[in-house]
Amino acid sequence: MAKCAICEKAVHFGNNVSHSHRRSNHIWNSNVKSVRVKTETGVRRMYVCTSCLRSGKVERAGKAE
């Protein structure tokens, strides 16, 4: 489940290309973390990518509240 709940960034598909140019399938997963997020309804656990966390698109919920 490598999909961001905020920006919906997901997996990317492509090819590994060797020196002899033989190609095999390759998958790149998003850097997604399971974090506790403050929402308007309360605190929820969501999968959020690290770029959304760093840019401040979500506010993390603290442990002691």
PQR file of N, CA, C, O and H, with PARSE charges and radii, in Angstrom:
ATOM      1  N   MET A   1       0.851  -1.180   0.000 -0.4000 1.5000
ATOM      2  CA  MET A   1       0.000   0.000   0.000 -0.0000 2.0000
ATOM      3  C   MET A   1       0.888   1.232   0.000  0.5500 1.7000
ATOM      4  O   MET A   1       0.927   1.958   0.993 -0.5500 1.4000
ATOM      5  N   ALA A   2       1.581   1.477  -1.055 -0.4000 1.5000
ATOM      6  CA  ALA A   2       2.458   2.637  -1.142 -0.0000 2.0000
ATOM      7  C   ALA A   2       1.739   3.744  -1.885  0.5500 1.7000
ATOM      8  O   ALA A   2       2.049   4.034  -3.040 -0.5500 1.4000
ATOM      9  H   ALA A   2       1.550   0.887  -1.862  0.4000 1.0000
ATOM     10  N   LYS A   3       0.769   4.365  -1.212 -0.4000 1.5000
ATOM     11  CA  LYS A   3       0.028   5.463  -1.822 -0.0000 2.0000
ATOM     12  C   LYS A   3      -0.248   6.514  -0.765  0.5500 1.7000
ATOM     13  O   LYS A   3      -0.729   6.200   0.324 -0.5500 1.4000
ATOM     14  H   LYS A   3       0.516   4.130  -0.273  0.4000 1.0000
ATOM     15  N   CYS A   4       0.055   7.760  -1.086 -0.4000 1.5000
ATOM     16  CA  CYS A   4      -0.130   8.867  -0.158 -0.0000 2.0000
ATOM     17  C   CYS A   4      -1.607   9.246  -0.106  0.5500 1.7000
ATOM     18  O   CYS A   4      -2.269   9.339  -1.140 -0.5500 1.4000
ATOM     19  H   CYS A   4       0.446   8.016  -1.970  0.4000 1.0000
ATOM     20  N   ALA A   5      -2.115   9.463   1.099 -0.4000 1.5000
ATOM     21  CA  ALA A   5      -3.516   9.846   1.272 -0.0000 2.0000
ATOM     22  C   ALA A   5      -3.747  11.315   0.919  0.5500 1.7000
ATOM     23  O   ALA A   5      -4.889  11.715   0.695 -0.5500 1.4000
ATOM     24  H   ALA A   5      -1.578   9.388   1.939  0.4000 1.0000
ATOM     25  N   ILE A   6      -2.694  12.124   0.863 -0.4000 1.5000
ATOM     26  CA  ILE A   6      -2.838  13.555   0.592 -0.0000 2.0000
ATOM     27  C   ILE A   6      -2.698  13.849  -0.905  0.5500 1.7000
ATOM     28  O   ILE A   6      -3.619  14.379  -1.526 -0.5500 1.4000
ATOM     29  H   ILE A   6      -1.766  11.799   1.044  0.4000 1.0000
ATOM     30  N   CYS A   7      -1.548  13.504  -1.477 -0.4000 1.5000
ATOM     31  CA  CYS A   7      -1.291  13.849  -2.883 -0.0000 2.0000
ATOM     32  C   CYS A   7      -1.487  12.656  -3.815  0.5500 1.7000
ATOM     33  O   CYS A   7      -1.348  12.798  -5.030 -0.5500 1.4000
ATOM     34  H   CYS A   7      -0.800  13.073  -0.973  0.4000 1.0000
ATOM     35  N   GLU A   8      -1.805  11.491  -3.273 -0.4000 1.5000
ATOM     36  CA  GLU A   8      -2.055  10.260  -4.017 -0.0000 2.0000
ATOM     37  C   GLU A   8      -0.859   9.839  -4.871  0.5500 1.7000
ATOM     38  O   GLU A   8      -1.024   9.243  -5.936 -0.5500 1.4000
ATOM     39  H   GLU A   8      -1.918  11.375  -2.286  0.4000 1.0000
ATOM     40  N   LYS A   9       0.351  10.157  -4.391 -0.4000 1.5000
ATOM     41  CA  LYS A   9       1.553   9.645  -5.047 -0.0000 2.0000
ATOM     42  C   LYS A   9       1.595   8.139  -4.842  0.5500 1.7000
ATOM     43  O   LYS A   9       1.371   7.658  -3.731 -0.5500 1.4000
ATOM     44  H   LYS A   9       0.485  10.642  -3.526  0.4000 1.0000
ATOM     45  N   ALA A  10       1.878   7.394  -5.899 -0.4000 1.5000
ATOM     46  CA  ALA A  10       1.831   5.933  -5.830 -0.0000 2.0000
ATOM     47  C   ALA A  10       3.077   5.347  -6.491  0.5500 1.7000
ATOM     48  O   ALA A  10       4.044   6.064  -6.747 -0.5500 1.4000
ATOM     49  H   ALA A  10       2.060   7.785  -6.801  0.4000 1.0000
ATOM     50  N   VAL A  11       3.050   4.055  -6.763 -0.4000 1.5000
ATOM     51  CA  VAL A  11       4.203   3.367  -7.338 -0.0000 2.0000
ATOM     52  C   VAL A  11       4.415   3.793  -8.792  0.5500 1.7000
ATOM     53  O   VAL A  11       3.483   4.205  -9.481 -0.5500 1.4000
ATOM     54  H   VAL A  11       2.264   3.473  -6.555  0.4000 1.0000
ATOM     55  N   HIS A  12       5.675   3.680  -9.238 -0.4000 1.5000
ATOM     56  CA  HIS A  12       6.033   3.950 -10.625 -0.0000 2.0000
ATOM     57  C   HIS A  12       6.666   2.696 -11.195  0.5500 1.7000
ATOM     58  O   HIS A  12       7.405   1.995 -10.502 -0.5500 1.4000
ATOM     59  H   HIS A  12       6.433   3.345  -8.678  0.4000 1.0000
ATOM     60  N   PHE A  13       6.381   2.416 -12.445 -0.4000 1.5000
ATOM     61  CA  PHE A  13       6.908   1.229 -13.108 -0.0000 2.0000
ATOM     62  C   PHE A  13       7.882   1.651 -14.194  0.5500 1.7000
ATOM     63  O   PHE A  13       7.747   2.717 -14.796 -0.5500 1.4000
ATOM     64  H   PHE A  13       5.781   2.985 -13.007  0.4000 1.0000
ATOM     65  N   GLY A  14       8.858   0.802 -14.430 -0.4000 1.5000
ATOM     66  CA  GLY A  14       9.832   1.077 -15.470 -0.0000 2.0000
ATOM     67  C   GLY A  14      10.663  -0.150 -15.736  0.5500 1.7000
ATOM     68  O   GLY A  14      10.237  -1.273 -15.467 -0.5500 1.4000
ATOM     69  H   GLY A  14       8.968  -0.063 -13.941  0.4000 1.0000
ATOM     70  N   ASN A  15      11.865   0.064 -16.271 -0.4000 1.5000
ATOM     71  CA  ASN A  15      12.746  -1.031 -16.633 -0.0000 2.0000
ATOM     72  C   ASN A  15      14.111  -0.840 -16.004  0.5500 1.7000
ATOM     73  O   ASN A  15      14.625   0.276 -15.934 -0.5500 1.4000
ATOM     74  H   ASN A  15      12.211   0.977 -16.490  0.4000 1.0000
ATOM     75  N   ASN A  16      14.704  -1.958 -15.540 -0.4000 1.5000
ATOM     76  CA  ASN A  16      16.131  -1.999 -15.267 -0.0000 2.0000
ATOM     77  C   ASN A  16      16.808  -2.269 -16.590  0.5500 1.7000
ATOM     78  O   ASN A  16      16.420  -3.192 -17.307 -0.5500 1.4000
ATOM     79  H   ASN A  16      14.287  -2.865 -15.597  0.4000 1.0000
ATOM     80  N   VAL A  17      17.818  -1.480 -16.930 -0.4000 1.5000
ATOM     81  CA  VAL A  17      18.519  -1.667 -18.192 -0.0000 2.0000
ATOM     82  C   VAL A  17      19.965  -2.013 -17.876  0.5500 1.7000
ATOM     83  O   VAL A  17      20.672  -1.224 -17.248 -0.5500 1.4000
ATOM     84  H   VAL A  17      18.134  -0.731 -16.347  0.4000 1.0000
ATOM     85  N   SER A  18      20.408  -3.189 -18.309 -0.4000 1.5000
ATOM     86  CA  SER A  18      21.775  -3.637 -18.037 -0.0000 2.0000
ATOM     87  C   SER A  18      22.742  -2.990 -19.030  0.5500 1.7000
ATOM     88  O   SER A  18      22.340  -2.259 -19.935 -0.5500 1.4000
ATOM     89  H   SER A  18      19.835  -3.829 -18.820  0.4000 1.0000
ATOM     90  N   HIS A  19      24.029  -3.284 -18.832 -0.4000 1.5000
ATOM     91  CA  HIS A  19      25.047  -2.729 -19.725 -0.0000 2.0000
ATOM     92  C   HIS A  19      24.854  -3.240 -21.147  0.5500 1.7000
ATOM     93  O   HIS A  19      25.123  -2.520 -22.108 -0.5500 1.4000
ATOM     94  H   HIS A  19      24.356  -3.878 -18.097  0.4000 1.0000
ATOM     95  N   SER A  20      24.387  -4.487 -21.287 -0.4000 1.5000
ATOM     96  CA  SER A  20      24.140  -5.034 -22.618 -0.0000 2.0000
ATOM     97  C   SER A  20      22.754  -4.661 -23.143  0.5500 1.7000
ATOM     98  O   SER A  20      22.322  -5.158 -24.183 -0.5500 1.4000
ATOM     99  H   SER A  20      24.168  -5.072 -20.506  0.4000 1.0000
ATOM    100  N   HIS A  21      22.072  -3.796 -22.425 -0.4000 1.5000
ATOM    101  CA  HIS A  21      20.760  -3.234 -22.780 -0.0000 2.0000
ATOM    102  C   HIS A  21      19.629  -4.263 -22.713  0.5500 1.7000
ATOM    103  O   HIS A  21      18.605  -4.099 -23.376 -0.5500 1.4000
ATOM    104  H   HIS A  21      22.422  -3.393 -21.580  0.4000 1.0000
ATOM    105  N   ARG A  22      19.806  -5.316 -21.922 -0.4000 1.5000
ATOM    106  CA  ARG A  22      18.686  -6.216 -21.642 -0.0000 2.0000
ATOM    107  C   ARG A  22      17.821  -5.560 -20.583  0.5500 1.7000
ATOM    108  O   ARG A  22      18.332  -5.003 -19.611 -0.5500 1.4000
ATOM    109  H   ARG A  22      20.638  -5.449 -21.383  0.4000 1.0000
ATOM    110  N   ARG A  23      16.517  -5.626 -20.768 -0.4000 1.5000
ATOM    111  CA  ARG A  23      15.609  -4.921 -19.871 -0.0000 2.0000
ATOM    112  C   ARG A  23      14.783  -5.896 -19.046  0.5500 1.7000
ATOM    113  O   ARG A  23      14.310  -6.914 -19.551 -0.5500 1.4000
ATOM    114  H   ARG A  23      16.102  -6.078 -21.557  0.4000 1.0000
ATOM    115  N   SER A  24      14.622  -5.573 -17.788 -0.4000 1.5000
ATOM    116  CA  SER A  24      13.760  -6.339 -16.899 -0.0000 2.0000
ATOM    117  C   SER A  24      12.888  -5.350 -16.124  0.5500 1.7000
ATOM    118  O   SER A  24      13.238  -4.176 -15.995 -0.5500 1.4000
ATOM    119  H   SER A  24      15.006  -4.746 -17.379  0.4000 1.0000
ATOM    120  N   ASN A  25      11.770  -5.822 -15.618 -0.4000 1.5000
ATOM    121  CA  ASN A  25      10.815  -4.944 -14.945 -0.0000 2.0000
ATOM    122  C   ASN A  25      11.375  -4.441 -13.623  0.5500 1.7000
ATOM    123  O   ASN A  25      12.126  -5.135 -12.938 -0.5500 1.4000
ATOM    124  H   ASN A  25      11.487  -6.775 -15.723  0.4000 1.0000
ATOM    125  N   HIS A  26      10.994  -3.230 -13.287 -0.4000 1.5000
ATOM    126  CA  HIS A  26      11.415  -2.621 -12.026 -0.0000 2.0000
ATOM    127  C   HIS A  26      10.256  -1.798 -11.483  0.5500 1.7000
ATOM    128  O   HIS A  26       9.478  -1.231 -12.251 -0.5500 1.4000
ATOM    129  H   HIS A  26      10.384  -2.666 -13.843  0.4000 1.0000
ATOM    130  N   ILE A  27      10.141  -1.734 -10.162 -0.4000 1.5000
ATOM    131  CA  ILE A  27       9.077  -0.971  -9.515 -0.0000 2.0000
ATOM    132  C   ILE A  27       9.718  -0.034  -8.496  0.5500 1.7000
ATOM    133  O   ILE A  27      10.609  -0.441  -7.751 -0.5500 1.4000
ATOM    134  H   ILE A  27      10.772  -2.195  -9.538  0.4000 1.0000
ATOM    135  N   TRP A  28       9.268   1.211  -8.463 -0.4000 1.5000
ATOM    136  CA  TRP A  28       9.720   2.192  -7.495 -0.0000 2.0000
ATOM    137  C   TRP A  28       8.538   2.519  -6.586  0.5500 1.7000
ATOM    138  O   TRP A  28       7.526   3.052  -7.040 -0.5500 1.4000
ATOM    139  H   TRP A  28       8.543   1.541  -9.069  0.4000 1.0000
ATOM    140  N   ASN A  29       8.674   2.195  -5.301 -0.4000 1.5000
ATOM    141  CA  ASN A  29       7.630   2.515  -4.330 -0.0000 2.0000
ATOM    142  C   ASN A  29       7.824   3.933  -3.803  0.5500 1.7000
ATOM    143  O   ASN A  29       8.949   4.429  -3.740 -0.5500 1.4000
ATOM    144  H   ASN A  29       9.497   1.762  -4.933  0.4000 1.0000
ATOM    145  N   SER A  30       6.741   4.573  -3.429 -0.4000 1.5000
ATOM    146  CA  SER A  30       6.816   5.888  -2.826 -0.0000 2.0000
ATOM    147  C   SER A  30       7.296   5.752  -1.388  0.5500 1.7000
ATOM    148  O   SER A  30       7.092   4.719  -0.750 -0.5500 1.4000
ATOM    149  H   SER A  30       5.827   4.170  -3.481  0.4000 1.0000
ATOM    150  N   ASN A  31       7.931   6.796  -0.888 -0.4000 1.5000
ATOM    151  CA  ASN A  31       8.407   6.812   0.498 -0.0000 2.0000
ATOM    152  C   ASN A  31       7.231   7.254   1.368  0.5500 1.7000
ATOM    153  O   ASN A  31       7.054   8.442   1.637 -0.5500 1.4000
ATOM    154  H   ASN A  31       8.097   7.635  -1.406  0.4000 1.0000
ATOM    155  N   VAL A  32       6.427   6.271   1.806 -0.4000 1.5000
ATOM    156  CA  VAL A  32       5.177   6.533   2.511 -0.0000 2.0000
ATOM    157  C   VAL A  32       5.312   6.057   3.950  0.5500 1.7000
ATOM    158  O   VAL A  32       5.786   4.950   4.202 -0.5500 1.4000
ATOM    159  H   VAL A  32       6.571   5.306   1.588  0.4000 1.0000
ATOM    160  N   LYS A  33       4.893   6.901   4.896 -0.4000 1.5000
ATOM    161  CA  LYS A  33       4.943   6.569   6.313 -0.0000 2.0000
ATOM    162  C   LYS A  33       3.528   6.539   6.873  0.5500 1.7000
ATOM    163  O   LYS A  33       2.647   7.258   6.402 -0.5500 1.4000
ATOM    164  H   LYS A  33       4.508   7.801   4.691  0.4000 1.0000
ATOM    165  N   SER A  34       3.319   5.702   7.879 -0.4000 1.5000
ATOM    166  CA  SER A  34       2.046   5.662   8.595 -0.0000 2.0000
ATOM    167  C   SER A  34       2.167   6.615   9.781  0.5500 1.7000
ATOM    168  O   SER A  34       2.928   6.350  10.712 -0.5500 1.4000
ATOM    169  H   SER A  34       4.034   5.117   8.262  0.4000 1.0000
ATOM    170  N   VAL A  35       1.423   7.722   9.756 -0.4000 1.5000
ATOM    171  CA  VAL A  35       1.538   8.746  10.799 -0.0000 2.0000
ATOM    172  C   VAL A  35       0.157   9.089  11.341  0.5500 1.7000
ATOM    173  O   VAL A  35      -0.863   8.909  10.676 -0.5500 1.4000
ATOM    174  H   VAL A  35       0.805   7.938   9.000  0.4000 1.0000
ATOM    175  N   ARG A  36       0.164   9.590  12.576 -0.4000 1.5000
ATOM    176  CA  ARG A  36      -1.064  10.118  13.181 -0.0000 2.0000
ATOM    177  C   ARG A  36      -1.198  11.574  12.760  0.5500 1.7000
ATOM    178  O   ARG A  36      -0.286  12.374  12.970 -0.5500 1.4000
ATOM    179  H   ARG A  36       0.992   9.736  13.117  0.4000 1.0000
ATOM    180  N   VAL A  37      -2.341  11.917  12.163 -0.4000 1.5000
ATOM    181  CA  VAL A  37      -2.550  13.227  11.554 -0.0000 2.0000
ATOM    182  C   VAL A  37      -3.766  13.888  12.198  0.5500 1.7000
ATOM    183  O   VAL A  37      -4.786  13.244  12.442 -0.5500 1.4000
ATOM    184  H   VAL A  37      -3.081  11.268  11.992  0.4000 1.0000
ATOM    185  N   LYS A  38      -3.634  15.193  12.467 -0.4000 1.5000
ATOM    186  CA  LYS A  38      -4.781  15.966  12.940 -0.0000 2.0000
ATOM    187  C   LYS A  38      -5.677  16.299  11.764  0.5500 1.7000
ATOM    188  O   LYS A  38      -5.204  16.837  10.763 -0.5500 1.4000
ATOM    189  H   LYS A  38      -2.806  15.716  12.268  0.4000 1.0000
ATOM    190  N   THR A  39      -6.974  15.988  11.867 -0.4000 1.5000
ATOM    191  CA  THR A  39      -7.952  16.361  10.853 -0.0000 2.0000
ATOM    192  C   THR A  39      -9.037  17.184  11.522  0.5500 1.7000
ATOM    193  O   THR A  39      -9.014  17.387  12.736 -0.5500 1.4000
ATOM    194  H   THR A  39      -7.358  15.551  12.680  0.4000 1.0000
ATOM    195  N   GLU A  40      -9.987  17.655  10.727 -0.4000 1.5000
ATOM    196  CA  GLU A  40     -11.070  18.454  11.320 -0.0000 2.0000
ATOM    197  C   GLU A  40     -12.001  17.598  12.174  0.5500 1.7000
ATOM    198  O   GLU A  40     -12.696  18.135  13.037 -0.5500 1.4000
ATOM    199  H   GLU A  40     -10.006  17.490   9.741  0.4000 1.0000
ATOM    200  N   THR A  41     -12.036  16.288  11.961 -0.4000 1.5000
ATOM    201  CA  THR A  41     -12.884  15.401  12.756 -0.0000 2.0000
ATOM    202  C   THR A  41     -12.162  14.818  13.957  0.5500 1.7000
ATOM    203  O   THR A  41     -12.800  14.235  14.834 -0.5500 1.4000
ATOM    204  H   THR A  41     -11.471  15.852  11.260  0.4000 1.0000
ATOM    205  N   GLY A  42     -10.849  14.963  14.015 -0.4000 1.5000
ATOM    206  CA  GLY A  42     -10.086  14.411  15.130 -0.0000 2.0000
ATOM    207  C   GLY A  42      -8.727  13.931  14.653  0.5500 1.7000
ATOM    208  O   GLY A  42      -8.170  14.454  13.687 -0.5500 1.4000
ATOM    209  H   GLY A  42     -10.331  15.437  13.303  0.4000 1.0000
ATOM    210  N   VAL A  43      -8.204  12.930  15.344 -0.4000 1.5000
ATOM    211  CA  VAL A  43      -6.896  12.378  15.002 -0.0000 2.0000
ATOM    212  C   VAL A  43      -7.093  11.062  14.266  0.5500 1.7000
ATOM    213  O   VAL A  43      -7.827  10.188  14.727 -0.5500 1.4000
ATOM    214  H   VAL A  43      -8.656  12.505  16.128  0.4000 1.0000
ATOM    215  N   ARG A  44      -6.432  10.927  13.118 -0.4000 1.5000
ATOM    216  CA  ARG A  44      -6.532   9.701  12.312 -0.0000 2.0000
ATOM    217  C   ARG A  44      -5.137   9.213  11.965  0.5500 1.7000
ATOM    218  O   ARG A  44      -4.187   9.995  11.932 -0.5500 1.4000
ATOM    219  H   ARG A  44      -5.836  11.638  12.744  0.4000 1.0000
ATOM    220  N   ARG A  45      -5.017   7.927  11.709 -0.4000 1.5000
ATOM    221  CA  ARG A  45      -3.769   7.360  11.211 -0.0000 2.0000
ATOM    222  C   ARG A  45      -3.889   7.230   9.696  0.5500 1.7000
ATOM    223  O   ARG A  45      -4.821   6.609   9.186 -0.5500 1.4000
ATOM    224  H   ARG A  45      -5.789   7.292  11.737  0.4000 1.0000
ATOM    225  N   MET A  46      -2.923   7.829   8.981 -0.4000 1.5000
ATOM    226  CA  MET A  46      -2.962   7.835   7.523 -0.0000 2.0000
ATOM    227  C   MET A  46      -1.586   7.480   6.987  0.5500 1.7000
ATOM    228  O   MET A  46      -0.584   7.569   7.696 -0.5500 1.4000
ATOM    229  H   MET A  46      -2.165   8.333   9.396  0.4000 1.0000
ATOM    230  N   TYR A  47      -1.555   7.075   5.716 -0.4000 1.5000
ATOM    231  CA  TYR A  47      -0.311   6.881   4.994 -0.0000 2.0000
ATOM    232  C   TYR A  47      -0.013   8.177   4.250  0.5500 1.7000
ATOM    233  O   TYR A  47      -0.784   8.601   3.390 -0.5500 1.4000
ATOM    234  H   TYR A  47      -2.369   7.003   5.140  0.4000 1.0000
ATOM    235  N   VAL A  48       1.122   8.806   4.593 -0.4000 1.5000
ATOM    236  CA  VAL A  48       1.483  10.101   4.017 -0.0000 2.0000
ATOM    237  C   VAL A  48       2.914  10.004   3.500  0.5500 1.7000
ATOM    238  O   VAL A  48       3.784   9.451   4.174 -0.5500 1.4000
ATOM    239  H   VAL A  48       1.748   8.462   5.292  0.4000 1.0000
ATOM    240  N   CYS A  49       3.159  10.540   2.306 -0.4000 1.5000
ATOM    241  CA  CYS A  49       4.521  10.515   1.761 -0.0000 2.0000
ATOM    242  C   CYS A  49       5.377  11.554   2.482  0.5500 1.7000
ATOM    243  O   CYS A  49       4.862  12.513   3.056 -0.5500 1.4000
ATOM    244  H   CYS A  49       2.453  10.989   1.759  0.4000 1.0000
ATOM    245  N   THR A  50       6.683  11.346   2.441 -0.4000 1.5000
ATOM    246  CA  THR A  50       7.590  12.214   3.183 -0.0000 2.0000
ATOM    247  C   THR A  50       7.656  13.618   2.593  0.5500 1.7000
ATOM    248  O   THR A  50       7.962  14.569   3.313 -0.5500 1.4000
ATOM    249  H   THR A  50       7.102  10.567   1.974  0.4000 1.0000
ATOM    250  N   SER A  51       7.377  13.768   1.302 -0.4000 1.5000
ATOM    251  CA  SER A  51       7.384  15.111   0.728 -0.0000 2.0000
ATOM    252  C   SER A  51       6.213  15.939   1.251  0.5500 1.7000
ATOM    253  O   SER A  51       6.353  17.150   1.423 -0.5500 1.4000
ATOM    254  H   SER A  51       7.128  12.995   0.717  0.4000 1.0000
ATOM    255  N   CYS A  52       5.064  15.316   1.507 -0.4000 1.5000
ATOM    256  CA  CYS A  52       3.936  16.034   2.110 -0.0000 2.0000
ATOM    257  C   CYS A  52       4.217  16.359   3.575  0.5500 1.7000
ATOM    258  O   CYS A  52       3.805  17.411   4.064 -0.5500 1.4000
ATOM    259  H   CYS A  52       4.950  14.332   1.367  0.4000 1.0000
ATOM    260  N   LEU A  53       4.909  15.476   4.272 -0.4000 1.5000
ATOM    261  CA  LEU A  53       5.265  15.744   5.666 -0.0000 2.0000
ATOM    262  C   LEU A  53       6.237  16.915   5.763  0.5500 1.7000
ATOM    263  O   LEU A  53       6.078  17.785   6.620 -0.5500 1.4000
ATOM    264  H   LEU A  53       5.244  14.622   3.875  0.4000 1.0000
ATOM    265  N   ARG A  54       7.241  16.943   4.892 -0.4000 1.5000
ATOM    266  CA  ARG A  54       8.242  18.004   4.953 -0.0000 2.0000
ATOM    267  C   ARG A  54       7.674  19.343   4.518  0.5500 1.7000
ATOM    268  O   ARG A  54       8.070  20.379   5.052 -0.5500 1.4000
ATOM    269  H   ARG A  54       7.370  16.237   4.196  0.4000 1.0000
ATOM    270  N   SER A  55       6.743  19.345   3.547 -0.4000 1.5000
ATOM    271  CA  SER A  55       6.209  20.606   3.040 -0.0000 2.0000
ATOM    272  C   SER A  55       5.161  21.211   3.967  0.5500 1.7000
ATOM    273  O   SER A  55       4.778  22.367   3.791 -0.5500 1.4000
ATOM    274  H   SER A  55       6.422  18.504   3.114  0.4000 1.0000
ATOM    275  N   GLY A  56       4.690  20.446   4.954 -0.4000 1.5000
ATOM    276  CA  GLY A  56       3.726  20.982   5.911 -0.0000 2.0000
ATOM    277  C   GLY A  56       2.290  20.874   5.432  0.5500 1.7000
ATOM    278  O   GLY A  56       1.432  21.611   5.918 -0.5500 1.4000
ATOM    279  H   GLY A  56       5.001  19.506   5.097  0.4000 1.0000
ATOM    280  N   LYS A  57       1.999  19.983   4.498 -0.4000 1.5000
ATOM    281  CA  LYS A  57       0.626  19.818   4.024 -0.0000 2.0000
ATOM    282  C   LYS A  57      -0.249  19.140   5.071  0.5500 1.7000
ATOM    283  O   LYS A  57      -1.473  19.263   5.025 -0.5500 1.4000
ATOM    284  H   LYS A  57       2.696  19.385   4.103  0.4000 1.0000
ATOM    285  N   VAL A  58       0.366  18.425   6.018 -0.4000 1.5000
ATOM    286  CA  VAL A  58      -0.360  17.769   7.099 -0.0000 2.0000
ATOM    287  C   VAL A  58       0.260  18.178   8.417  0.5500 1.7000
ATOM    288  O   VAL A  58       1.441  18.522   8.477 -0.5500 1.4000
ATOM    289  H   VAL A  58       1.360  18.326   6.055  0.4000 1.0000
ATOM    290  N   GLU A  59      -0.538  18.141   9.475 -0.4000 1.5000
ATOM    291  CA  GLU A  59      -0.056  18.432  10.816 -0.0000 2.0000
ATOM    292  C   GLU A  59      -0.078  17.145  11.614  0.5500 1.7000
ATOM    293  O   GLU A  59      -1.125  16.515  11.764 -0.5500 1.4000
ATOM    294  H   GLU A  59      -1.497  17.861   9.425  0.4000 1.0000
ATOM    295  N   ARG A  60       1.079  16.757  12.124 -0.4000 1.5000
ATOM    296  CA  ARG A  60       1.165  15.530  12.892 -0.0000 2.0000
ATOM    297  C   ARG A  60       0.561  15.719  14.272  0.5500 1.7000
ATOM    298  O   ARG A  60       0.645  16.794  14.866 -0.5500 1.4000
ATOM    299  H   ARG A  60       1.929  17.269  12.002  0.4000 1.0000
ATOM    300  N   ALA A  61      -0.058  14.637  14.775 -0.4000 1.5000
ATOM    301  CA  ALA A  61      -0.621  14.665  16.120 -0.0000 2.0000
ATOM    302  C   ALA A  61       0.428  14.147  17.088  0.5500 1.7000
ATOM    303  O   ALA A  61       1.082  13.137  16.829 -0.5500 1.4000
ATOM    304  H   ALA A  61      -0.126  13.764  14.293  0.4000 1.0000
ATOM    305  N   GLY A  62       0.584  14.850  18.210 -0.4000 1.5000
ATOM    306  CA  GLY A  62       1.570  14.456  19.209 -0.0000 2.0000
ATOM    307  C   GLY A  62       1.087  13.262  20.025  0.5500 1.7000
ATOM    308  O   GLY A  62      -0.090  12.904  19.993 -0.5500 1.4000
ATOM    309  H   GLY A  62       0.052  15.670  18.420  0.4000 1.0000
ATOM    310  N   LYS A  63       2.019  12.656  20.755 -0.4000 1.5000
ATOM    311  CA  LYS A  63       1.696  11.497  21.577 -0.0000 2.0000
ATOM    312  C   LYS A  63       0.819  11.897  22.769  0.5500 1.7000
ATOM    313  O   LYS A  63      -0.210  11.267  23.014 -0.5500 1.4000
ATOM    314  H   LYS A  63       2.975  12.947  20.781  0.4000 1.0000
ATOM    315  N   ALA A  64       1.217  12.942  23.513 -0.4000 1.5000
ATOM    316  CA  ALA A  64       0.481  13.335  24.727 -0.0000 2.0000
ATOM    317  C   ALA A  64      -0.447  14.496  24.417  0.5500 1.7000
ATOM    318  O   ALA A  64      -0.004  15.640  24.304 -0.5500 1.4000
ATOM    319  H   ALA A  64       2.052  13.454  23.314  0.4000 1.0000
ATOM    320  N   GLU A  65      -1.717  14.207  24.280 -0.4000 1.5000
ATOM    321  CA  GLU A  65      -2.696  15.275  24.028 -0.0000 2.0000
ATOM    322  C   GLU A  65      -3.898  15.087  24.889  0.5500 1.7000
ATOM    323  O   GLU A  65      -4.835  15.883  24.824 -0.5500 1.4000
ATOM    324  H   GLU A  65      -2.076  13.278  24.372  0.4000 1.0000
TER
END
